Amino acid sequence: MTPEIIAGLIESITFNQLISKQQVDERTFDFELQGRSIKWNVRLYFYLTFPFSLPLAQILNEEYIGKMPHVNSKGTLCVEEGDSILVDYHSPSEIIETFLCQTLKTLERSSLRVFKGELYDELEGFIHGADTINSFYRAGSSVEKLVLRIAPSSNLLAPSDINPIALAKSTSDIPCGFSNTQALNKHQLVNIVHIPLSAPVVPSTTSESASRFISELKQQISEENSKILIKLLGQNSKKQRQFFVLVSMPRSSRERSEFICQFKAKAPALHPILTDSTDWQLKFFLLNRHNKEYLLERGGANLSINNKTVAVVGCGSVGSEIAMLIAKSGVGAIKLIDDDLLDADNIYRHSLGGRYLNFSPSVKDRKVRKISKVRALAKEIRVNIPHIHVEACQYSLSAHNVKSVMKGVDIVIVAIGNPSISLLLNRSLKEHQFNNVIYCWNEPDGYGGHSVALNLDQVCLECVLYKKSSPSTSINLVEFGQAISKNLTGCAGVFTPFSYLDSTKTASAAAQQAITFLTSGKMEPKVTSWKGIDKGTLQTTNRFKSMALMEEISLSKNDECICCDSNN
């Protein structure tokens, strides 16, 4: 929308609380609004995307900045959350009027003393827009010594300036396999302190001197923490032109607001905590949190399963996707078991794609070797998920190694796609009393897929697959005994046709069953099946013909099961 049209819309707006309006520039307008006892001066900036987006609101009453919530240090006002509204762009004048009324309502509410606590809860929002530092630390209520990585400024006019880039309790707390964190090692390491405050203190604004903030900060350091600070800082009480401090403050949610404060002086001085000098310039840095607890909660993962271990047997199309889903659900450790190598045949239906195909010959013998699926998958998980232990087991699970491999595992997910080998593992797992198991597989050619959650002490896979007295109750969707495989290059290239989309459906069902067990501690024997389209190329079972697109069935022990009888 052009500036001329916006100006025309604003000219036509009138309501009781609107005292005056004035155009500042093409897309900026000032308004005076009458509250109950305060006249509010508000500036609106209209984006190029208006009326498909709301304007930006800024309060011009500087005396209220730092005194009320939902207003940052620059006066920017938080009126609405973008995800919570759908703008009716057909009525742009109504959008502006409604937005101004909502702005006034927010200011009136925020100015009441009863809501002052909201300001303290959102102090990080108050300094919104500041430079950021990546933090692998979670602040508690104790003073601690931390390490900060810093890099020289790229500003040639101010070569003495430095940029803080990463914070942690120690260098070992930064996950070395995560993303490109190894690049941090080339930057200088400095020691700083974490100062936990007993009560919140509002950071100073750009137009305010540092004295008020420093004075209030010192007042909110407990006596016990003051002693620890003096001891820590006294060990290295050298005069410097700048100091960095991590400041944390309590929030009503029991979490803590955190930000880095840079103290900068014209001449070398002792640490600001050790002196009464207030001749400091302040700069605040917000934190990009990378600590485990924050990332799990913010990403929708579950912190309660962070001490659990999941074994994924078979890391092909379905198994690799399960591993990714489980890793992002918050589990603490994953054990990947598969002896297969990643091939070009796999890339269109494997979660890794072609990134880990190898085309480089060995220096030793000039041969090009394929990369192990489990090793590539483990690397991919470590790069993407910072706080998880991944063990790559490049061998098959068998009756000979099941006891040692499954030690310490909370749940086993078998995704090998071979029903006969699955039955063999079923016997071995049951024999060694590894009872919590999920078996999952795709039916051929997109006809469907299954995830079978079992407590082998109650029901085993053989109970489910073999129903001699009532074969019509089988969970299968495609009849056994017919040719289901394809080949493009002869017998050496035989494969079962299904797509990556098929695998994601099956993997999603298996991952959900696993998370349900890990969070509840209960494994209810159930099968979750999804049904695809009948292409008319294969004979289907009665279940396929009658079931819905998704179906969940409770399972019970089969009295005819030979496996269960042999283990009794």
C-alpha positions as CSV (number, residue, x, y, z in Angstrom):
1,M,0.0,0.0,0.0
2,T,1.4,3.4,-1.0
3,P,2.2,6.1,1.6
4,E,-0.5,8.4,0.1
5,I,-3.2,5.8,0.6
6,I,-2.1,5.2,4.2
7,A,-2.1,8.9,4.9
8,G,-5.6,9.1,3.5
9,L,-6.8,6.3,5.7
10,I,-5.3,7.9,8.8
11,E,-6.9,11.2,8.0
12,S,-10.4,9.6,8.0
13,I,-9.9,7.8,11.4
14,T,-11.6,9.3,14.4
15,F,-12.7,7.9,17.8
16,N,-13.2,9.3,21.3
17,Q,-9.7,8.7,22.7
18,L,-7.9,10.1,19.7
19,I,-6.8,13.6,20.5
20,S,-4.5,14.4,17.6
21,K,-2.5,12.8,14.7
22,Q,0.5,14.0,12.7
23,Q,2.5,12.6,9.8
24,V,6.3,12.3,10.5
25,D,7.4,10.9,7.2
26,E,6.0,8.7,4.4
27,R,5.2,5.7,6.6
28,T,5.5,7.1,10.1
29,F,2.7,8.8,12.0
30,D,2.4,10.2,15.6
31,F,-0.8,10.0,17.7
32,E,-1.9,11.5,21.0
33,L,-4.3,9.2,22.9
34,Q,-6.3,10.0,26.0
35,G,-6.1,7.4,28.7
36,R,-7.8,7.5,32.1
37,S,-5.2,9.9,33.6
38,I,-2.3,9.9,31.1
39,K,-2.0,11.4,27.7
40,W,-0.1,8.8,25.7
41,N,2.1,9.8,22.7
42,V,2.4,6.9,20.3
43,R,4.3,6.6,17.0
44,L,3.2,4.0,14.4
45,Y,5.5,2.8,11.6
46,F,3.8,1.1,8.7
47,Y,5.6,-1.7,6.9
48,L,5.6,-2.2,3.2
49,T,3.5,-5.3,3.7
50,F,0.6,-3.3,5.3
51,P,-2.4,-4.1,5.4
52,F,-1.2,-7.8,5.5
53,S,0.8,-7.0,8.7
54,L,0.3,-4.7,11.6
55,P,2.3,-1.5,12.1
56,L,5.1,-1.2,14.7
57,A,4.1,0.9,17.8
58,Q,6.5,3.0,19.8
59,I,5.7,4.9,23.0
60,L,7.2,8.5,23.0
61,N,6.5,9.1,26.8
62,E,10.1,8.5,27.8
63,E,9.4,8.8,31.5
64,Y,7.5,5.5,31.4
65,I,10.2,3.5,29.6
66,G,11.6,1.1,32.2
67,K,8.6,1.5,34.4
68,M,6.0,-0.7,32.7
69,P,5.9,-4.1,31.0
70,H,5.6,-4.8,27.3
71,V,7.8,-1.8,26.4
72,N,11.5,-2.3,25.5
73,S,14.4,0.0,26.2
74,K,13.8,1.8,22.8
75,G,10.1,2.3,23.6
76,T,8.9,-0.3,21.2
77,L,5.5,-1.6,22.4
78,C,4.4,-5.3,22.2
79,V,0.7,-5.1,21.3
80,E,0.0,-8.4,19.5
81,E,1.7,-11.6,18.8
82,G,1.9,-12.2,15.1
83,D,0.9,-15.9,15.3
84,S,-2.3,-15.1,17.2
85,I,-4.1,-12.9,14.7
86,L,-5.5,-13.0,11.2
87,V,-5.6,-9.5,9.7
88,D,-8.6,-8.6,7.6
89,Y,-6.8,-6.8,4.9
90,H,-10.1,-5.8,3.2
91,S,-10.7,-3.1,5.9
92,P,-7.3,-1.3,6.3
93,S,-8.9,1.8,8.1
94,E,-10.5,-0.6,10.7
95,I,-7.1,-2.3,11.2
96,I,-5.5,1.0,12.1
97,E,-8.3,2.1,14.4
98,T,-8.5,-1.3,16.1
99,F,-4.7,-1.3,16.5
100,L,-4.6,2.1,18.1
101,C,-7.4,1.1,20.5
102,Q,-5.5,-2.0,21.4
103,T,-2.3,0.0,21.9
104,L,-4.1,2.3,24.3
105,K,-5.6,-0.6,26.1
106,T,-2.1,-2.2,26.5
107,L,-0.6,1.0,27.8
108,E,-3.3,1.6,30.3
109,R,-3.1,-1.9,31.7
110,S,0.7,-1.9,31.7
111,S,0.9,1.4,33.6
112,L,-1.0,-0.1,36.6
113,R,1.3,-1.0,39.5
114,V,-0.3,-4.4,39.9
115,F,1.2,-5.5,36.6
116,K,4.8,-4.3,37.5
117,G,5.8,-7.9,38.0
118,E,5.3,-8.5,34.3
119,L,8.1,-6.0,33.6
120,Y,10.5,-8.0,35.8
121,D,9.5,-11.2,34.1
122,E,10.3,-9.9,30.6
123,L,13.6,-8.0,31.3
124,E,15.2,-9.8,28.4
125,G,12.4,-8.4,26.2
126,F,13.2,-5.0,27.6
127,I,16.7,-5.1,26.0
128,H,15.3,-6.7,22.9
129,G,17.4,-5.8,19.8
130,A,20.7,-6.0,21.6
131,D,23.6,-8.0,20.2
132,T,23.5,-11.7,21.1
133,I,25.9,-14.3,22.5
134,N,25.5,-18.0,22.1
135,S,25.3,-19.5,25.6
136,F,25.7,-23.2,26.7
137,Y,25.1,-22.2,30.3
138,R,22.0,-22.3,32.5
139,A,22.0,-19.8,35.3
140,G,21.2,-20.9,38.9
141,S,21.2,-18.9,42.1
142,S,25.0,-19.3,42.9
143,V,28.0,-17.3,41.9
144,E,30.1,-19.2,39.4
145,K,33.2,-18.6,37.3
146,L,32.5,-18.9,33.5
147,V,34.4,-18.9,30.3
148,L,33.6,-16.5,27.5
149,R,35.0,-16.7,23.9
150,I,35.7,-13.3,22.4
151,A,36.7,-12.3,18.9
152,P,38.4,-9.1,17.7
153,S,36.1,-6.4,16.1
154,S,36.1,-6.1,12.4
155,N,35.8,-2.3,12.8
156,L,39.1,-0.8,11.6
157,L,38.3,2.4,13.4
158,A,38.0,0.7,16.7
159,P,40.5,-2.2,16.7
160,S,40.5,-2.5,20.5
161,D,36.8,-3.4,20.5
162,I,36.0,-7.1,20.9
163,N,32.9,-9.1,20.3
164,P,31.8,-11.8,22.8
165,I,30.5,-14.8,20.9
166,A,30.1,-17.9,23.2
167,L,29.5,-18.5,26.9
168,A,29.8,-21.7,28.9
169,K,30.7,-22.9,32.4
170,S,33.8,-24.6,31.0
171,T,35.1,-25.4,27.5
172,S,34.0,-29.0,27.9
173,D,30.3,-27.9,28.2
174,I,30.3,-26.9,24.6
175,P,29.3,-29.9,22.5
176,C,32.2,-30.4,20.2
177,G,30.3,-32.4,17.5
178,F,27.4,-29.9,17.4
179,S,27.1,-27.7,14.2
180,N,30.5,-26.0,13.8
181,T,31.3,-25.3,17.5
182,Q,34.8,-26.5,16.9
183,A,35.4,-23.1,15.2
184,L,35.1,-21.5,18.6
185,N,38.5,-22.9,19.7
186,K,40.4,-20.4,17.6
187,H,39.0,-17.5,19.6
188,Q,40.4,-16.0,22.8
189,L,39.1,-17.4,26.1
190,V,38.5,-15.1,29.1
191,N,37.2,-15.8,32.6
192,I,34.1,-13.9,33.7
193,V,31.7,-14.3,36.7
194,H,28.0,-15.1,36.9
195,I,26.2,-12.7,39.4
196,P,22.8,-14.0,40.5
197,L,20.6,-11.2,41.8
198,S,18.1,-11.8,44.6
199,A,15.5,-9.6,42.9
200,P,15.1,-8.1,39.4
201,V,16.8,-4.8,38.4
202,V,15.7,-3.0,35.2
203,P,18.7,-2.4,32.9
204,S,19.5,1.2,32.1
205,T,18.4,2.7,28.8
206,T,20.7,4.3,26.2
207,S,19.8,7.8,27.5
208,E,20.3,6.9,31.2
209,S,23.6,6.9,33.1
210,A,25.0,3.6,34.4
211,S,25.1,4.7,38.1
212,R,21.5,3.7,38.9
213,F,21.8,0.2,37.4
214,I,25.2,-0.5,39.0
215,S,24.0,0.7,42.4
216,E,20.8,-1.4,42.3
217,L,22.7,-4.4,41.0
218,K,25.0,-4.4,44.0
219,Q,22.1,-4.0,46.4
220,Q,20.5,-7.2,45.1
221,I,23.6,-9.4,45.6
222,S,23.2,-11.6,48.7
223,E,25.7,-11.4,51.5
224,E,26.8,-14.9,50.8
225,N,27.3,-14.4,47.1
226,S,29.1,-11.1,47.7
227,K,31.7,-12.9,49.8
228,I,32.2,-15.5,47.0
229,L,32.4,-12.7,44.4
230,I,35.0,-10.8,46.3
231,K,37.1,-13.9,46.7
232,L,36.8,-14.9,43.0
233,L,37.5,-11.4,41.7
234,G,40.2,-10.7,44.3
235,Q,42.3,-13.5,42.9
236,N,42.8,-11.4,39.7
237,S,42.1,-7.8,40.7
238,K,43.9,-6.3,37.8
239,K,42.8,-2.9,36.4
240,Q,41.2,-3.2,33.0
241,R,39.3,-0.9,30.6
242,Q,36.4,-3.4,30.3
243,F,34.8,-6.3,32.1
244,F,32.1,-8.8,31.1
245,V,29.6,-10.1,33.7
246,L,26.7,-12.5,33.3
247,V,23.7,-11.1,35.3
248,S,20.7,-13.3,36.1
249,M,17.5,-12.4,37.9
250,P,14.6,-14.4,39.2
251,R,11.3,-14.7,37.3
252,S,7.9,-15.7,38.7
253,S,8.2,-19.0,36.7
254,R,11.3,-20.0,38.8
255,E,13.4,-19.6,35.7
256,R,15.9,-16.7,35.5
257,S,16.3,-13.8,33.1
258,E,19.9,-13.8,31.8
259,F,22.0,-11.3,29.9
260,I,25.7,-10.3,29.6
261,C,26.7,-6.8,30.8
262,Q,29.8,-5.2,29.4
263,F,31.4,-2.5,31.7
264,K,33.6,-0.2,29.7
265,A,35.8,2.7,31.1
266,K,38.0,5.3,29.5
267,A,40.9,4.5,31.9
268,P,41.9,1.1,33.5
269,A,39.9,0.4,36.7
270,L,39.2,-2.4,39.1
271,H,36.2,-4.6,38.5
272,P,33.0,-2.6,39.1
273,I,31.9,-5.0,41.9
274,L,35.1,-4.3,43.9
275,T,34.8,-0.4,43.7
276,D,32.3,2.3,44.2
277,S,33.2,4.0,41.0
278,T,30.2,4.4,38.6
279,D,32.2,5.9,35.7
280,W,31.3,3.1,33.4
281,Q,29.6,2.8,30.0
282,L,27.2,-0.1,29.8
283,K,26.3,-2.4,27.0
284,F,24.0,-5.3,27.2
285,F,24.0,-8.6,25.2
286,L,21.2,-11.0,25.0
287,L,21.8,-14.8,25.0
288,N,20.9,-17.4,22.4
289,R,20.3,-20.2,24.8
290,H,21.8,-23.6,23.9
291,N,21.6,-25.3,27.3
292,K,19.8,-28.6,27.3
293,E,16.8,-27.7,29.5
294,Y,15.9,-24.6,27.5
295,L,16.3,-26.3,24.1
296,L,14.2,-29.3,25.1
297,E,11.3,-27.2,26.4
298,R,11.5,-24.6,23.6
299,G,11.6,-27.2,20.9
300,G,8.6,-29.2,22.3
301,A,10.8,-32.1,23.4
302,N,10.4,-33.9,26.7
303,L,12.9,-33.3,29.5
304,S,11.5,-36.3,31.5
305,I,13.0,-38.8,29.0
306,N,16.5,-37.2,28.9
307,N,17.8,-40.1,31.0
308,K,16.4,-42.8,28.7
309,T,18.2,-44.9,26.1
310,V,16.6,-46.1,22.9
311,A,18.0,-48.8,20.6
312,V,17.1,-48.6,16.9
313,V,17.8,-51.9,15.1
314,G,17.9,-51.4,11.4
315,C,18.8,-47.9,10.2
316,G,17.4,-47.9,6.7
317,S,14.5,-45.8,5.4
318,V,12.2,-46.4,8.4
319,G,14.9,-46.8,11.1
320,S,16.8,-43.7,10.1
321,E,13.7,-41.5,10.3
322,I,12.8,-43.0,13.7
323,A,16.2,-42.2,15.0
324,M,15.9,-38.6,13.9
325,L,12.4,-38.3,15.5
326,I,13.5,-39.9,18.7
327,A,16.5,-37.7,19.0
328,K,14.4,-34.6,18.6
329,S,11.9,-35.8,21.2
330,G,14.4,-35.3,24.0
331,V,15.8,-38.8,24.7
332,G,19.2,-38.8,26.3
333,A,20.9,-41.6,24.3
334,I,20.4,-43.6,21.1
335,K,22.1,-46.8,20.1
336,L,22.1,-47.4,16.3
337,I,22.6,-51.0,15.2
338,D,23.0,-51.9,11.5
339,D,25.8,-53.4,9.5
340,D,24.7,-52.0,6.1
341,L,26.5,-49.3,4.1
342,L,24.9,-46.2,2.6
343,D,24.5,-46.5,-1.2
344,A,23.1,-44.3,-3.9
345,D,20.2,-46.7,-4.1
346,N,19.1,-45.4,-0.7
347,I,19.2,-41.6,-1.0
348,Y,15.6,-41.0,-2.1
349,R,14.1,-42.9,0.8
350,H,16.7,-42.5,3.5
351,S,16.7,-39.6,5.9
352,L,20.4,-38.9,5.2
353,G,19.9,-38.3,1.4
354,G,23.1,-38.2,-0.5
355,R,25.2,-36.0,1.8
356,Y,27.2,-39.0,3.1
357,L,27.9,-40.8,-0.1
358,N,31.6,-41.1,-0.6
359,F,33.4,-40.4,-3.9
360,S,36.9,-39.9,-2.5
361,P,39.3,-42.8,-3.0
362,S,41.4,-44.0,-0.1
363,V,45.0,-42.6,0.0
364,K,46.3,-46.0,1.0
365,D,44.8,-48.2,-1.8
366,R,42.9,-45.7,-4.1
367,K,39.6,-47.6,-3.6
368,V,36.3,-45.7,-3.0
369,R,34.6,-47.1,0.0
370,K,31.0,-46.6,1.1
371,I,30.2,-45.1,4.5
372,S,28.4,-47.1,7.3
373,K,24.8,-46.1,7.7
374,V,25.0,-46.0,11.5
375,R,28.2,-43.9,11.5
376,A,26.7,-41.4,9.0
377,L,23.4,-41.3,10.9
378,A,25.2,-40.8,14.3
379,K,27.2,-37.9,12.9
380,E,24.1,-36.3,11.5
381,I,22.3,-36.5,14.8
382,R,25.3,-35.1,16.7
383,V,25.6,-32.2,14.3
384,N,21.9,-31.3,14.7
385,I,21.2,-32.2,18.4
386,P,23.7,-30.8,20.9
387,H,22.9,-32.7,24.1
388,I,22.5,-36.4,23.1
389,H,24.8,-39.5,23.3
390,V,24.8,-41.5,20.1
391,E,26.5,-44.9,19.8
392,A,27.0,-46.3,16.3
393,C,27.1,-50.2,16.3
394,Q,28.2,-51.3,12.8
395,Y,27.0,-54.9,13.1
396,S,23.8,-56.9,13.1
397,L,21.9,-57.7,16.2
398,S,21.8,-61.5,16.7
399,A,21.1,-64.2,19.3
400,H,24.8,-64.2,20.2
401,N,25.1,-60.5,21.0
402,V,21.7,-59.3,22.0
403,K,22.4,-59.6,25.8
404,S,25.5,-57.4,25.7
405,V,24.2,-54.9,23.1
406,M,20.9,-54.3,24.9
407,K,22.4,-53.6,28.3
408,G,21.1,-50.4,29.7
409,V,18.5,-49.9,26.9
410,D,15.0,-48.8,27.9
411,I,13.2,-49.7,24.7
412,V,14.1,-51.5,21.5
413,I,12.8,-50.5,18.1
414,V,13.2,-53.1,15.4
415,A,12.9,-51.6,11.9
416,I,14.7,-54.1,9.7
417,G,11.8,-54.8,7.3
418,N,12.5,-58.6,7.3
419,P,9.7,-60.5,9.0
420,S,11.7,-63.7,9.4
421,I,14.7,-62.0,11.1
422,S,12.3,-60.0,13.2
423,L,10.8,-63.2,14.5
424,L,14.3,-64.5,15.3
425,L,15.1,-61.3,17.2
426,N,11.7,-61.6,18.9
427,R,12.7,-65.0,20.4
428,S,16.1,-63.7,21.5
429,L,14.8,-60.5,23.1
430,K,12.1,-62.5,24.9
431,E,14.6,-65.1,26.1
432,H,16.8,-62.4,27.6
433,Q,13.7,-60.6,29.1
434,F,14.1,-57.4,27.0
435,N,10.4,-57.0,27.1
436,N,9.7,-53.4,25.8
437,V,10.0,-53.7,22.0
438,I,8.4,-52.0,18.9
439,Y,8.5,-53.8,15.5
440,C,7.7,-51.7,12.5
441,W,7.7,-52.2,8.7
442,N,6.2,-50.9,5.5
443,E,3.9,-53.0,3.3
444,P,5.1,-53.0,-0.3
445,D,4.3,-50.4,-2.9
446,G,2.6,-47.9,-0.6
447,Y,-0.2,-50.2,0.5
448,G,0.5,-49.3,4.2
449,G,2.7,-49.8,7.2
450,H,2.6,-51.0,10.8
451,S,4.1,-50.2,14.2
452,V,3.6,-52.9,16.8
453,A,4.3,-52.0,20.4
454,L,4.7,-55.0,22.6
455,N,5.5,-56.1,26.1
456,L,7.0,-59.5,25.3
457,D,6.1,-60.7,28.7
458,Q,2.5,-60.4,27.7
459,V,2.4,-60.6,23.9
460,C,5.1,-61.3,21.4
461,L,5.5,-60.7,17.7
462,E,4.8,-64.3,16.9
463,C,1.5,-64.0,18.7
464,V,0.6,-61.2,16.3
465,L,1.8,-62.6,13.0
466,Y,0.6,-66.2,13.4
467,K,-3.2,-66.8,13.9
468,K,-3.6,-70.5,12.8
469,S,-7.1,-70.8,14.1
470,S,-8.3,-67.5,12.7
471,P,-6.0,-66.2,9.9
472,S,-8.5,-63.5,9.0
473,T,-7.5,-61.6,12.1
474,S,-3.9,-61.0,10.8
475,I,-2.7,-57.4,10.8
476,N,-1.2,-57.7,7.3
477,L,-2.7,-55.6,4.5
478,V,-1.1,-57.5,1.6
479,E,-1.5,-61.2,1.2
480,F,1.6,-63.3,1.7
481,G,2.9,-65.6,-1.0
482,Q,2.8,-63.3,-4.0
483,A,5.7,-61.5,-5.7
484,I,6.2,-58.1,-4.2
485,S,9.8,-57.3,-5.1
486,K,11.2,-55.4,-8.1
487,N,14.6,-55.2,-9.7
488,L,16.1,-52.8,-12.1
489,T,19.5,-54.4,-12.7
490,G,18.9,-58.1,-12.3
491,C,18.9,-60.3,-9.1
492,A,21.6,-58.2,-7.5
493,G,19.3,-55.2,-7.5
494,V,16.1,-56.7,-5.9
495,F,14.2,-54.3,-3.6
496,T,10.8,-53.9,-2.1
497,P,9.1,-50.9,-3.6
498,F,7.9,-48.1,-1.2
499,S,8.6,-44.4,-0.9
500,Y,10.2,-42.1,1.7
501,L,6.7,-40.8,2.4
502,D,5.6,-44.3,3.3
503,S,8.6,-44.6,5.7
504,T,7.9,-41.3,7.4
505,K,4.3,-42.4,8.2
506,T,5.5,-45.7,9.7
507,A,8.4,-44.0,11.6
508,S,6.1,-41.4,13.0
509,A,3.8,-44.1,14.4
510,A,6.7,-46.0,15.9
511,A,8.3,-42.9,17.4
512,Q,5.0,-41.9,19.0
513,Q,4.6,-45.3,20.6
514,A,8.1,-45.2,21.9
515,I,7.7,-41.7,23.5
516,T,4.3,-42.8,25.0
517,F,6.1,-45.7,26.7
518,L,9.1,-43.6,27.8
519,T,6.9,-40.9,29.4
520,S,4.3,-43.2,31.0
521,G,6.4,-46.3,31.8
522,K,3.7,-48.5,30.4
523,M,3.8,-50.5,27.3
524,E,0.3,-51.5,26.1
525,P,0.4,-54.1,23.3
526,K,-1.0,-52.3,20.3
527,V,-0.6,-52.1,16.6
528,T,-0.9,-48.8,14.8
529,S,-1.5,-49.2,11.0
530,W,-1.9,-46.8,8.1
531,K,-3.5,-47.7,4.8
532,G,-2.4,-46.5,1.4
533,I,-4.1,-46.6,-2.0
534,D,-5.1,-49.9,-3.6
535,K,-3.3,-49.7,-7.0
536,G,-4.7,-53.1,-8.0
537,T,-1.3,-54.6,-8.4
538,L,-1.3,-56.8,-5.3
539,Q,-3.8,-59.0,-3.6
540,T,-5.0,-57.4,-0.3
541,T,-6.3,-58.9,2.9
542,N,-9.8,-58.5,4.4
543,R,-8.3,-56.0,6.8
544,F,-7.1,-53.7,4.1
545,K,-10.6,-53.7,2.5
546,S,-12.4,-52.8,5.8
547,M,-10.0,-50.6,7.7
548,A,-9.9,-46.8,7.9
549,L,-6.9,-44.8,6.7
550,M,-5.4,-45.1,10.3
551,E,-6.3,-47.8,12.8
552,E,-5.1,-48.8,16.2
553,I,-5.8,-52.3,17.6
554,S,-5.2,-53.6,21.1
555,L,-3.4,-57.0,21.1
556,S,-3.6,-60.0,23.3
557,K,-1.6,-63.2,23.8
558,N,-2.2,-65.9,21.3
559,D,-2.6,-69.2,23.2
560,E,-1.3,-71.1,20.1
561,C,2.0,-69.1,20.1
562,I,4.9,-71.5,20.1
563,C,7.4,-68.8,21.0
564,C,5.6,-67.9,24.2
565,D,5.2,-71.6,25.1
566,S,8.9,-72.3,24.6
567,N,9.9,-69.4,26.9
568,N,7.6,-70.6,29.7
